[in-house]
Amino acid sequence: MEHKIDAKGKKIGRLATEVAVLLMGKDSTEYARHTVADVAVVVENVSEMDIPAKKLKEKKYLTYSGYPGGQKSATLEQVIEKKGHEEVLRRAVFGMLPSNKLRPLLMKRLSIS
């Protein structure tokens, strides 16, 4: 089953929650947490999401390599500039999915345009 979602005018977190629930199959009666639902989610108009100016400046994404001095940070604005709005939504959905072996399989079923 394929779900199409229009991101125009929606907040990042609300949209990511909606996408994560659909990817996990929690809206279906055949939901089982140990299986991947037969669902595909397509998100359109991602560049027209509602992102407050304050969040663009203050939201930080942290990465750590494991080495001393290996912590890097980037603001939401920098991520959008470098990788686009698609990456912001992808990271938000990734964080809302359960961190187990199914997460990469669920992320493959997400298409952002």
PDB file as gemmi writes it, atoms N, CA and C in Angstrom:
CRYST1    1.000    1.000    1.000  90.00  90.00  90.00 P 1                      
ATOM      1  N   MET A   1       0.846  -1.169   0.000  1.00  0.00           N  
ATOM      2  CA  MET A   1       0.000   0.000   0.000  1.00  0.00           C  
ATOM      3  C   MET A   1       0.897   1.240   0.000  1.00  0.00           C  
ATOM      4  N   GLU A   2       0.513   2.216  -0.767  1.00  0.00           N  
ATOM      5  CA  GLU A   2       1.306   3.445  -0.868  1.00  0.00           C  
ATOM      6  C   GLU A   2       0.522   4.618  -0.298  1.00  0.00           C  
ATOM      7  N   HIS A   3       1.184   5.375   0.561  1.00  0.00           N  
ATOM      8  CA  HIS A   3       0.594   6.578   1.138  1.00  0.00           C  
ATOM      9  C   HIS A   3       1.316   7.790   0.573  1.00  0.00           C  
ATOM     10  N   LYS A   4       0.543   8.796   0.145  1.00  0.00           N  
ATOM     11  CA  LYS A   4       1.127  10.050  -0.328  1.00  0.00           C  
ATOM     12  C   LYS A   4       0.782  11.138   0.675  1.00  0.00           C  
ATOM     13  N   ILE A   5       1.796  11.885   1.086  1.00  0.00           N  
ATOM     14  CA  ILE A   5       1.607  12.946   2.066  1.00  0.00           C  
ATOM     15  C   ILE A   5       2.136  14.242   1.477  1.00  0.00           C  
ATOM     16  N   ASP A   6       1.341  15.292   1.588  1.00  0.00           N  
ATOM     17  CA  ASP A   6       1.752  16.617   1.144  1.00  0.00           C  
ATOM     18  C   ASP A   6       2.284  17.379   2.354  1.00  0.00           C  
ATOM     19  N   ALA A   7       3.559  17.776   2.291  1.00  0.00           N  
ATOM     20  CA  ALA A   7       4.213  18.425   3.430  1.00  0.00           C  
ATOM     21  C   ALA A   7       4.021  19.932   3.459  1.00  0.00           C  
ATOM     22  N   LYS A   8       3.299  20.472   2.512  1.00  0.00           N  
ATOM     23  CA  LYS A   8       3.163  21.927   2.413  1.00  0.00           C  
ATOM     24  C   LYS A   8       2.476  22.496   3.656  1.00  0.00           C  
ATOM     25  N   GLY A   9       3.176  23.400   4.353  1.00  0.00           N  
ATOM     26  CA  GLY A   9       2.622  24.076   5.515  1.00  0.00           C  
ATOM     27  C   GLY A   9       2.613  23.269   6.796  1.00  0.00           C  
ATOM     28  N   LYS A  10       3.224  22.082   6.810  1.00  0.00           N  
ATOM     29  CA  LYS A  10       3.227  21.249   8.011  1.00  0.00           C  
ATOM     30  C   LYS A  10       4.529  21.418   8.781  1.00  0.00           C  
ATOM     31  N   LYS A  11       4.460  21.214  10.086  1.00  0.00           N  
ATOM     32  CA  LYS A  11       5.642  21.272  10.949  1.00  0.00           C  
ATOM     33  C   LYS A  11       6.458  19.990  10.775  1.00  0.00           C  
ATOM     34  N   ILE A  12       7.769  20.081  10.987  1.00  0.00           N  
ATOM     35  CA  ILE A  12       8.660  18.942  10.777  1.00  0.00           C  
ATOM     36  C   ILE A  12       8.300  17.773  11.688  1.00  0.00           C  
ATOM     37  N   GLY A  13       8.171  18.031  12.977  1.00  0.00           N  
ATOM     38  CA  GLY A  13       7.928  16.969  13.937  1.00  0.00           C  
ATOM     39  C   GLY A  13       6.603  16.266  13.738  1.00  0.00           C  
ATOM     40  N   ARG A  14       5.562  17.039  13.462  1.00  0.00           N  
ATOM     41  CA  ARG A  14       4.236  16.441  13.246  1.00  0.00           C  
ATOM     42  C   ARG A  14       4.244  15.558  12.005  1.00  0.00           C  
ATOM     43  N   LEU A  15       4.909  16.044  10.971  1.00  0.00           N  
ATOM     44  CA  LEU A  15       4.998  15.290   9.724  1.00  0.00           C  
ATOM     45  C   LEU A  15       5.810  14.013   9.923  1.00  0.00           C  
ATOM     46  N   ALA A  16       6.937  14.119  10.629  1.00  0.00           N  
ATOM     47  CA  ALA A  16       7.800  12.956  10.862  1.00  0.00           C  
ATOM     48  C   ALA A  16       7.080  11.898  11.689  1.00  0.00           C  
ATOM     49  N   THR A  17       6.270  12.325  12.662  1.00  0.00           N  
ATOM     50  CA  THR A  17       5.505  11.382  13.466  1.00  0.00           C  
ATOM     51  C   THR A  17       4.502  10.628  12.602  1.00  0.00           C  
ATOM     52  N   GLU A  18       3.826  11.354  11.751  1.00  0.00           N  
ATOM     53  CA  GLU A  18       2.836  10.742  10.858  1.00  0.00           C  
ATOM     54  C   GLU A  18       3.496   9.716   9.934  1.00  0.00           C  
ATOM     55  N   VAL A  19       4.649  10.075   9.384  1.00  0.00           N  
ATOM     56  CA  VAL A  19       5.366   9.181   8.479  1.00  0.00           C  
ATOM     57  C   VAL A  19       5.864   7.941   9.223  1.00  0.00           C  
ATOM     58  N   ALA A  20       6.410   8.124  10.424  1.00  0.00           N  
ATOM     59  CA  ALA A  20       6.938   6.998  11.200  1.00  0.00           C  
ATOM     60  C   ALA A  20       5.837   5.995  11.558  1.00  0.00           C  
ATOM     61  N   VAL A  21       4.670   6.485  11.931  1.00  0.00           N  
ATOM     62  CA  VAL A  21       3.549   5.603  12.267  1.00  0.00           C  
ATOM     63  C   VAL A  21       3.123   4.795  11.043  1.00  0.00           C  
ATOM     64  N   LEU A  22       3.075   5.448   9.885  1.00  0.00           N  
ATOM     65  CA  LEU A  22       2.698   4.736   8.661  1.00  0.00           C  
ATOM     66  C   LEU A  22       3.746   3.695   8.265  1.00  0.00           C  
ATOM     67  N   LEU A  23       5.038   4.051   8.391  1.00  0.00           N  
ATOM     68  CA  LEU A  23       6.099   3.113   8.029  1.00  0.00           C  
ATOM     69  C   LEU A  23       6.097   1.873   8.914  1.00  0.00           C  
ATOM     70  N   MET A  24       5.839   2.057  10.197  1.00  0.00           N  
ATOM     71  CA  MET A  24       5.812   0.916  11.114  1.00  0.00           C  
ATOM     72  C   MET A  24       4.561   0.058  10.922  1.00  0.00           C  
ATOM     73  N   GLY A  25       3.535   0.635  10.292  1.00  0.00           N  
ATOM     74  CA  GLY A  25       2.305  -0.098  10.063  1.00  0.00           C  
ATOM     75  C   GLY A  25       1.356  -0.047  11.236  1.00  0.00           C  
ATOM     76  N   LYS A  26       1.540   0.917  12.128  1.00  0.00           N  
ATOM     77  CA  LYS A  26       0.709   0.990  13.327  1.00  0.00           C  
ATOM     78  C   LYS A  26      -0.728   1.409  13.033  1.00  0.00           C  
ATOM     79  N   ASP A  27      -0.988   1.890  11.845  1.00  0.00           N  
ATOM     80  CA  ASP A  27      -2.354   2.262  11.475  1.00  0.00           C  
ATOM     81  C   ASP A  27      -3.134   1.066  10.927  1.00  0.00           C  
ATOM     82  N   SER A  28      -2.475  -0.069  10.792  1.00  0.00           N  
ATOM     83  CA  SER A  28      -3.083  -1.256  10.202  1.00  0.00           C  
ATOM     84  C   SER A  28      -3.524  -2.250  11.276  1.00  0.00           C  
ATOM     85  N   THR A  29      -4.512  -3.047  10.964  1.00  0.00           N  
ATOM     86  CA  THR A  29      -4.971  -4.071  11.903  1.00  0.00           C  
ATOM     87  C   THR A  29      -4.018  -5.257  11.956  1.00  0.00           C  
ATOM     88  N   GLU A  30      -3.169  -5.422  10.942  1.00  0.00           N  
ATOM     89  CA  GLU A  30      -2.205  -6.524  10.908  1.00  0.00           C  
ATOM     90  C   GLU A  30      -0.865  -6.126  11.495  1.00  0.00           C  
ATOM     91  N   TYR A  31      -0.822  -5.113  12.340  1.00  0.00           N  
ATOM     92  CA  TYR A  31       0.435  -4.624  12.912  1.00  0.00           C  
ATOM     93  C   TYR A  31       1.101  -5.694  13.767  1.00  0.00           C  
ATOM     94  N   ALA A  32       2.379  -5.905  13.504  1.00  0.00           N  
ATOM     95  CA  ALA A  32       3.219  -6.767  14.338  1.00  0.00           C  
ATOM     96  C   ALA A  32       4.577  -6.084  14.423  1.00  0.00           C  
ATOM     97  N   ARG A  33       5.053  -5.882  15.634  1.00  0.00           N  
ATOM     98  CA  ARG A  33       6.260  -5.067  15.810  1.00  0.00           C  
ATOM     99  C   ARG A  33       7.522  -5.740  15.297  1.00  0.00           C  
ATOM    100  N   HIS A  34       7.504  -7.055  15.062  1.00  0.00           N  
ATOM    101  CA  HIS A  34       8.695  -7.762  14.602  1.00  0.00           C  
ATOM    102  C   HIS A  34       8.736  -7.923  13.083  1.00  0.00           C  
ATOM    103  N   THR A  35       7.780  -7.329  12.369  1.00  0.00           N  
ATOM    104  CA  THR A  35       7.752  -7.435  10.915  1.00  0.00           C  
ATOM    105  C   THR A  35       7.757  -6.050  10.272  1.00  0.00           C  
ATOM    106  N   VAL A  36       8.157  -6.025   9.027  1.00  0.00           N  
ATOM    107  CA  VAL A  36       8.124  -4.792   8.246  1.00  0.00           C  
ATOM    108  C   VAL A  36       6.798  -4.749   7.509  1.00  0.00           C  
ATOM    109  N   ALA A  37       6.054  -3.679   7.691  1.00  0.00           N  
ATOM    110  CA  ALA A  37       4.749  -3.546   7.045  1.00  0.00           C  
ATOM    111  C   ALA A  37       4.922  -3.385   5.539  1.00  0.00           C  
ATOM    112  N   ASP A  38       3.965  -3.880   4.784  1.00  0.00           N  
ATOM    113  CA  ASP A  38       3.998  -3.762   3.326  1.00  0.00           C  
ATOM    114  C   ASP A  38       3.433  -2.401   2.938  1.00  0.00           C  
ATOM    115  N   VAL A  39       4.215  -1.350   3.226  1.00  0.00           N  
ATOM    116  CA  VAL A  39       3.774   0.031   3.056  1.00  0.00           C  
ATOM    117  C   VAL A  39       4.896   0.829   2.416  1.00  0.00           C  
ATOM    118  N   ALA A  40       4.521   1.758   1.564  1.00  0.00           N  
ATOM    119  CA  ALA A  40       5.464   2.724   1.014  1.00  0.00           C  
ATOM    120  C   ALA A  40       4.899   4.115   1.282  1.00  0.00           C  
ATOM    121  N   VAL A  41       5.749   5.026   1.714  1.00  0.00           N  
ATOM    122  CA  VAL A  41       5.311   6.384   2.020  1.00  0.00           C  
ATOM    123  C   VAL A  41       6.053   7.347   1.106  1.00  0.00           C  
ATOM    124  N   VAL A  42       5.292   8.178   0.406  1.00  0.00           N  
ATOM    125  CA  VAL A  42       5.853   9.196  -0.478  1.00  0.00           C  
ATOM    126  C   VAL A  42       5.488  10.563   0.084  1.00  0.00           C  
ATOM    127  N   VAL A  43       6.498  11.397   0.339  1.00  0.00           N  
ATOM    128  CA  VAL A  43       6.268  12.736   0.879  1.00  0.00           C  
ATOM    129  C   VAL A  43       6.618  13.742  -0.214  1.00  0.00           C  
ATOM    130  N   GLU A  44       5.681  14.641  -0.492  1.00  0.00           N  
ATOM    131  CA  GLU A  44       5.865  15.636  -1.552  1.00  0.00           C  
ATOM    132  C   GLU A  44       5.902  17.040  -0.964  1.00  0.00           C  
ATOM    133  N   ASN A  45       6.448  17.977  -1.704  1.00  0.00           N  
ATOM    134  CA  ASN A  45       6.549  19.395  -1.343  1.00  0.00           C  
ATOM    135  C   ASN A  45       7.271  19.602  -0.016  1.00  0.00           C  
ATOM    136  N   VAL A  46       8.383  18.911   0.169  1.00  0.00           N  
ATOM    137  CA  VAL A  46       9.133  19.000   1.424  1.00  0.00           C  
ATOM    138  C   VAL A  46       9.755  20.378   1.596  1.00  0.00           C  
ATOM    139  N   SER A  47      10.103  21.014   0.520  1.00  0.00           N  
ATOM    140  CA  SER A  47      10.741  22.338   0.624  1.00  0.00           C  
ATOM    141  C   SER A  47       9.770  23.407   1.097  1.00  0.00           C  
ATOM    142  N   GLU A  48       8.477  23.103   1.163  1.00  0.00           N  
ATOM    143  CA  GLU A  48       7.479  24.082   1.597  1.00  0.00           C  
ATOM    144  C   GLU A  48       6.969  23.801   3.006  1.00  0.00           C  
ATOM    145  N   MET A  49       7.759  23.047   3.797  1.00  0.00           N  
ATOM    146  CA  MET A  49       7.386  22.789   5.191  1.00  0.00           C  
ATOM    147  C   MET A  49       7.448  24.089   5.986  1.00  0.00           C  
ATOM    148  N   ASP A  50       6.698  24.121   7.084  1.00  0.00           N  
ATOM    149  CA  ASP A  50       6.682  25.289   7.953  1.00  0.00           C  
ATOM    150  C   ASP A  50       7.798  25.149   8.993  1.00  0.00           C  
ATOM    151  N   ILE A  51       8.893  25.897   8.801  1.00  0.00           N  
ATOM    152  CA  ILE A  51      10.026  25.862   9.721  1.00  0.00           C  
ATOM    153  C   ILE A  51      10.210  27.258  10.302  1.00  0.00           C  
ATOM    154  N   PRO A  52      10.042  27.426  11.615  1.00  0.00           N  
ATOM    155  CA  PRO A  52      10.221  28.744  12.228  1.00  0.00           C  
ATOM    156  C   PRO A  52      11.675  29.230  12.115  1.00  0.00           C  
ATOM    157  N   ALA A  53      11.851  30.534  12.024  1.00  0.00           N  
ATOM    158  CA  ALA A  53      13.191  31.116  11.888  1.00  0.00           C  
ATOM    159  C   ALA A  53      14.052  30.807  13.108  1.00  0.00           C  
ATOM    160  N   LYS A  54      13.432  30.761  14.277  1.00  0.00           N  
ATOM    161  CA  LYS A  54      14.173  30.461  15.506  1.00  0.00           C  
ATOM    162  C   LYS A  54      14.751  29.051  15.460  1.00  0.00           C  
ATOM    163  N   LYS A  55      13.979  28.105  14.940  1.00  0.00           N  
ATOM    164  CA  LYS A  55      14.444  26.720  14.860  1.00  0.00           C  
ATOM    165  C   LYS A  55      15.602  26.598  13.866  1.00  0.00           C  
ATOM    166  N   LEU A  56      15.565  27.367  12.791  1.00  0.00           N  
ATOM    167  CA  LEU A  56      16.653  27.329  11.812  1.00  0.00           C  
ATOM    168  C   LEU A  56      17.996  27.668  12.454  1.00  0.00           C  
ATOM    169  N   LYS A  57      17.983  28.605  13.385  1.00  0.00           N  
ATOM    170  CA  LYS A  57      19.222  29.060  14.024  1.00  0.00           C  
ATOM    171  C   LYS A  57      19.619  28.189  15.217  1.00  0.00           C  
ATOM    172  N   GLU A  58      18.636  27.715  16.000  1.00  0.00           N  
ATOM    173  CA  GLU A  58      18.946  27.091  17.288  1.00  0.00           C  
ATOM    174  C   GLU A  58      18.986  25.567  17.277  1.00  0.00           C  
ATOM    175  N   LYS A  59      18.318  24.912  16.338  1.00  0.00           N  
ATOM    176  CA  LYS A  59      18.329  23.450  16.280  1.00  0.00           C  
ATOM    177  C   LYS A  59      19.703  22.980  15.841  1.00  0.00           C  
ATOM    178  N   LYS A  60      20.320  22.087  16.633  1.00  0.00           N  
ATOM    179  CA  LYS A  60      21.656  21.594  16.318  1.00  0.00           C  
ATOM    180  C   LYS A  60      21.639  20.087  16.121  1.00  0.00           C  
ATOM    181  N   TYR A  61      22.392  19.628  15.137  1.00  0.00           N  
ATOM    182  CA  TYR A  61      22.604  18.216  14.889  1.00  0.00           C  
ATOM    183  C   TYR A  61      24.037  17.898  15.281  1.00  0.00           C  
ATOM    184  N   LEU A  62      24.232  16.917  16.162  1.00  0.00           N  
ATOM    185  CA  LEU A  62      25.555  16.563  16.653  1.00  0.00           C  
ATOM    186  C   LEU A  62      25.983  15.212  16.091  1.00  0.00           C  
ATOM    187  N   THR A  63      27.258  15.102  15.734  1.00  0.00           N  
ATOM    188  CA  THR A  63      27.849  13.830  15.343  1.00  0.00           C  
ATOM    189  C   THR A  63      29.152  13.679  16.115  1.00  0.00           C  
ATOM    190  N   TYR A  64      29.473  12.437  16.449  1.00  0.00           N  
ATOM    191  CA  TYR A  64      30.687  12.175  17.204  1.00  0.00           C  
ATOM    192  C   TYR A  64      31.393  10.970  16.613  1.00  0.00           C  
ATOM    193  N   SER A  65      32.659  11.138  16.257  1.00  0.00           N  
ATOM    194  CA  SER A  65      33.409  10.071  15.607  1.00  0.00           C  
ATOM    195  C   SER A  65      33.943   9.042  16.591  1.00  0.00           C  
ATOM    196  N   GLY A  66      34.003   9.392  17.870  1.00  0.00           N  
ATOM    197  CA  GLY A  66      34.565   8.483  18.866  1.00  0.00           C  
ATOM    198  C   GLY A  66      35.983   8.852  19.245  1.00  0.00           C  
ATOM    199  N   TYR A  67      36.587   9.752  18.506  1.00  0.00           N  
ATOM    200  CA  TYR A  67      37.943  10.204  18.799  1.00  0.00           C  
ATOM    201  C   TYR A  67      37.911  11.513  19.573  1.00  0.00           C  
ATOM    202  N   PRO A  68      38.965  11.791  20.346  1.00  0.00           N  
ATOM    203  CA  PRO A  68      39.019  13.076  21.048  1.00  0.00           C  
ATOM    204  C   PRO A  68      38.970  14.238  20.059  1.00  0.00           C  
ATOM    205  N   GLY A  69      38.116  15.191  20.323  1.00  0.00           N  
ATOM    206  CA  GLY A  69      37.951  16.329  19.415  1.00  0.00           C  
ATOM    207  C   GLY A  69      37.141  15.989  18.179  1.00  0.00           C  
ATOM    208  N   GLY A  70      36.465  14.845  18.184  1.00  0.00           N  
ATOM    209  CA  GLY A  70      35.741  14.391  16.998  1.00  0.00           C  
ATOM    210  C   GLY A  70      34.271  14.743  16.991  1.00  0.00           C  
ATOM    211  N   GLN A  71      33.855  15.660  17.868  1.00  0.00           N  
ATOM    212  CA  GLN A  71      32.445  16.051  17.896  1.00  0.00           C  
ATOM    213  C   GLN A  71      32.229  17.236  16.962  1.00  0.00           C  
ATOM    214  N   LYS A  72      31.240  17.093  16.085  1.00  0.00           N  
ATOM    215  CA  LYS A  72      30.907  18.163  15.143  1.00  0.00           C  
ATOM    216  C   LYS A  72      29.448  18.530  15.316  1.00  0.00           C  
ATOM    217  N   SER A  73      29.137  19.777  15.071  1.00  0.00           N  
ATOM    218  CA  SER A  73      27.740  20.197  15.150  1.00  0.00           C  
ATOM    219  C   SER A  73      27.399  21.040  13.930  1.00  0.00           C  
ATOM    220  N   ALA A  74      26.131  20.978  13.548  1.00  0.00           N  
ATOM    221  CA  ALA A  74      25.629  21.776  12.428  1.00  0.00           C  
ATOM    222  C   ALA A  74      24.223  22.233  12.784  1.00  0.00           C  
ATOM    223  N   THR A  75      23.901  23.461  12.433  1.00  0.00           N  
ATOM    224  CA  THR A  75      22.551  23.959  12.686  1.00  0.00           C  
ATOM    225  C   THR A  75      21.615  23.449  11.596  1.00  0.00           C  
ATOM    226  N   LEU A  76      20.328  23.572  11.840  1.00  0.00           N  
ATOM    227  CA  LEU A  76      19.321  23.153  10.867  1.00  0.00           C  
ATOM    228  C   LEU A  76      19.509  23.917   9.554  1.00  0.00           C  
ATOM    229  N   GLU A  77      19.826  25.182   9.663  1.00  0.00           N  
ATOM    230  CA  GLU A  77      20.033  26.015   8.477  1.00  0.00           C  
ATOM    231  C   GLU A  77      21.200  25.500   7.629  1.00  0.00           C  
ATOM    232  N   GLN A  78      22.283  25.073   8.290  1.00  0.00           N  
ATOM    233  CA  GLN A  78      23.451  24.559   7.573  1.00  0.00           C  
ATOM    234  C   GLN A  78      23.141  23.227   6.888  1.00  0.00           C  
ATOM    235  N   VAL A  79      22.364  22.396   7.553  1.00  0.00           N  
ATOM    236  CA  VAL A  79      21.996  21.097   6.962  1.00  0.00           C  
ATOM    237  C   VAL A  79      21.119  21.310   5.735  1.00  0.00           C  
ATOM    238  N   ILE A  80      20.162  22.240   5.829  1.00  0.00           N  
ATOM    239  CA  ILE A  80      19.304  22.532   4.678  1.00  0.00           C  
ATOM    240  C   ILE A  80      20.120  23.086   3.521  1.00  0.00           C  
ATOM    241  N   GLU A  81      21.079  23.960   3.841  1.00  0.00           N  
ATOM    242  CA  GLU A  81      21.913  24.567   2.804  1.00  0.00           C  
ATOM    243  C   GLU A  81      22.782  23.518   2.109  1.00  0.00           C  
ATOM    244  N   LYS A  82      23.312  22.578   2.890  1.00  0.00           N  
ATOM    245  CA  LYS A  82      24.241  21.604   2.340  1.00  0.00           C  
ATOM    246  C   LYS A  82      23.548  20.400   1.698  1.00  0.00           C  
ATOM    247  N   LYS A  83      22.510  19.852   2.376  1.00  0.00           N  
ATOM    248  CA  LYS A  83      21.898  18.608   1.905  1.00  0.00           C  
ATOM    249  C   LYS A  83      20.434  18.724   1.520  1.00  0.00           C  
ATOM    250  N   GLY A  84      19.795  19.844   1.833  1.00  0.00           N  
ATOM    251  CA  GLY A  84      18.417  20.055   1.422  1.00  0.00           C  
ATOM    252  C   GLY A  84      17.395  19.704   2.482  1.00  0.00           C  
ATOM    253  N   HIS A  85      16.143  20.070   2.216  1.00  0.00           N  
ATOM    254  CA  HIS A  85      15.041  19.822   3.137  1.00  0.00           C  
ATOM    255  C   HIS A  85      14.763  18.326   3.312  1.00  0.00           C  
ATOM    256  N   GLU A  86      15.068  17.543   2.289  1.00  0.00           N  
ATOM    257  CA  GLU A  86      14.819  16.110   2.346  1.00  0.00           C  
ATOM    258  C   GLU A  86      15.597  15.453   3.481  1.00  0.00           C  
ATOM    259  N   GLU A  87      16.841  15.884   3.656  1.00  0.00           N  
ATOM    260  CA  GLU A  87      17.689  15.303   4.700  1.00  0.00           C  
ATOM    261  C   GLU A  87      17.164  15.624   6.094  1.00  0.00           C  
ATOM    262  N   VAL A  88      16.603  16.807   6.276  1.00  0.00           N  
ATOM    263  CA  VAL A  88      16.047  17.196   7.572  1.00  0.00           C  
ATOM    264  C   VAL A  88      14.887  16.276   7.942  1.00  0.00           C  
ATOM    265  N   LEU A  89      13.992  16.036   7.008  1.00  0.00           N  
ATOM    266  CA  LEU A  89      12.857  15.147   7.267  1.00  0.00           C  
ATOM    267  C   LEU A  89      13.323  13.711   7.465  1.00  0.00           C  
ATOM    268  N   ARG A  90      14.294  13.286   6.671  1.00  0.00           N  
ATOM    269  CA  ARG A  90      14.819  11.927   6.784  1.00  0.00           C  
ATOM    270  C   ARG A  90      15.412  11.689   8.180  1.00  0.00           C  
ATOM    271  N   ARG A  91      16.165  12.666   8.691  1.00  0.00           N  
ATOM    272  CA  ARG A  91      16.753  12.534  10.030  1.00  0.00           C  
ATOM    273  C   ARG A  91      15.681  12.515  11.113  1.00  0.00           C  
ATOM    274  N   ALA A  92      14.644  13.309  10.943  1.00  0.00           N  
ATOM    275  CA  ALA A  92      13.563  13.348  11.931  1.00  0.00           C  
ATOM    276  C   ALA A  92      12.820  12.018  11.977  1.00  0.00           C  
ATOM    277  N   VAL A  93      12.524  11.448  10.824  1.00  0.00           N  
ATOM    278  CA  VAL A  93      11.818  10.163  10.767  1.00  0.00           C  
ATOM    279  C   VAL A  93      12.720   9.058  11.316  1.00  0.00           C  
ATOM    280  N   PHE A  94      13.992   9.089  10.970  1.00  0.00           N  
ATOM    281  CA  PHE A  94      14.957   8.087  11.436  1.00  0.00           C  
ATOM    282  C   PHE A  94      15.000   8.046  12.955  1.00  0.00           C  
ATOM    283  N   GLY A  95      14.960   9.206  13.578  1.00  0.00           N  
ATOM    284  CA  GLY A  95      14.990   9.276  15.038  1.00  0.00           C  
ATOM    285  C   GLY A  95      13.719   8.792  15.700  1.00  0.00           C  
ATOM    286  N   MET A  96      12.605   8.766  14.964  1.00  0.00           N  
ATOM    287  CA  MET A  96      11.328   8.350  15.535  1.00  0.00           C  
ATOM    288  C   MET A  96      11.026   6.867  15.326  1.00  0.00           C  
ATOM    289  N   LEU A  97      11.851   6.197  14.552  1.00  0.00           N  
ATOM    290  CA  LEU A  97      11.675   4.761  14.359  1.00  0.00           C  
ATOM    291  C   LEU A  97      12.443   4.001  15.434  1.00  0.00           C  
ATOM    292  N   PRO A  98      12.006   2.777  15.781  1.00  0.00           N  
ATOM    293  CA  PRO A  98      12.713   2.012  16.801  1.00  0.00           C  
ATOM    294  C   PRO A  98      14.125   1.663  16.338  1.00  0.00           C  
ATOM    295  N   SER A  99      15.074   1.757  17.259  1.00  0.00           N  
ATOM    296  CA  SER A  99      16.475   1.521  16.887  1.00  0.00           C  
ATOM    297  C   SER A  99      16.800   0.031  16.992  1.00  0.00           C  
ATOM    298  N   ASN A 100      16.370  -0.713  15.983  1.00  0.00           N  
ATOM    299  CA  ASN A 100      16.645  -2.142  15.901  1.00  0.00           C  
ATOM    300  C   ASN A 100      16.989  -2.503  14.454  1.00  0.00           C  
ATOM    301  N   LYS A 101      17.045  -3.780  14.145  1.00  0.00           N  
ATOM    302  CA  LYS A 101      17.454  -4.220  12.805  1.00  0.00           C  
ATOM    303  C   LYS A 101      16.449  -3.855  11.715  1.00  0.00           C  
ATOM    304  N   LEU A 102      15.236  -3.501  12.099  1.00  0.00           N  
ATOM    305  CA  LEU A 102      14.218  -3.165  11.108  1.00  0.00           C  
ATOM    306  C   LEU A 102      14.317  -1.717  10.624  1.00  0.00           C  
ATOM    307  N   ARG A 103      15.003  -0.854  11.375  1.00  0.00           N  
ATOM    308  CA  ARG A 103      15.031   0.563  11.025  1.00  0.00           C  
ATOM    309  C   ARG A 103      15.561   0.816   9.610  1.00  0.00           C  
ATOM    310  N   PRO A 104      16.679   0.237   9.187  1.00  0.00           N  
ATOM    311  CA  PRO A 104      17.121   0.473   7.805  1.00  0.00           C  
ATOM    312  C   PRO A 104      16.126  -0.024   6.760  1.00  0.00           C  
ATOM    313  N   LEU A 105      15.455  -1.129   7.052  1.00  0.00           N  
ATOM    314  CA  LEU A 105      14.463  -1.669   6.113  1.00  0.00           C  
ATOM    315  C   LEU A 105      13.251  -0.742   6.007  1.00  0.00           C  
ATOM    316  N   LEU A 106      12.854  -0.148   7.129  1.00  0.00           N  
ATOM    317  CA  LEU A 106      11.739   0.790   7.119  1.00  0.00           C  
ATOM    318  C   LEU A 106      12.110   2.070   6.370  1.00  0.00           C  
ATOM    319  N   MET A 107      13.337   2.528   6.555  1.00  0.00           N  
ATOM    320  CA  MET A 107      13.770   3.767   5.895  1.00  0.00           C  
ATOM    321  C   MET A 107      13.826   3.615   4.375  1.00  0.00           C  
ATOM    322  N   LYS A 108      14.070   2.398   3.897  1.00  0.00           N  
ATOM    323  CA  LYS A 108      14.097   2.163   2.445  1.00  0.00           C  
ATOM    324  C   LYS A 108      12.721   2.369   1.824  1.00  0.00           C  
ATOM    325  N   ARG A 109      11.671   2.257   2.627  1.00  0.00           N  
ATOM    326  CA  ARG A 109      10.305   2.397   2.125  1.00  0.00           C  
ATOM    327  C   ARG A 109       9.836   3.850   2.135  1.00  0.00           C  
ATOM    328  N   LEU A 110      10.714   4.765   2.549  1.00  0.00           N  
ATOM    329  CA  LEU A 110      10.387   6.188   2.570  1.00  0.00           C  
ATOM    330  C   LEU A 110      10.957   6.863   1.326  1.00  0.00           C  
ATOM    331  N   SER A 111      10.101   7.564   0.611  1.00  0.00           N  
ATOM    332  CA  SER A 111      10.523   8.299  -0.576  1.00  0.00           C  
ATOM    333  C   SER A 111      10.156   9.766  -0.383  1.00  0.00           C  
ATOM    334  N   ILE A 112      11.166  10.634  -0.506  1.00  0.00           N  
ATOM    335  CA  ILE A 112      10.952  12.065  -0.294  1.00  0.00           C  
ATOM    336  C   ILE A 112      11.274  12.805  -1.585  1.00  0.00           C  
ATOM    337  N   SER A 113      10.333  13.664  -2.008  1.00  0.00           N  
ATOM    338  CA  SER A 113      10.573  14.427  -3.232  1.00  0.00           C  
ATOM    339  C   SER A 113      10.277  15.899  -3.021  1.00  0.00           C  
TER     340      SER A 113                                                      
END                                                                             
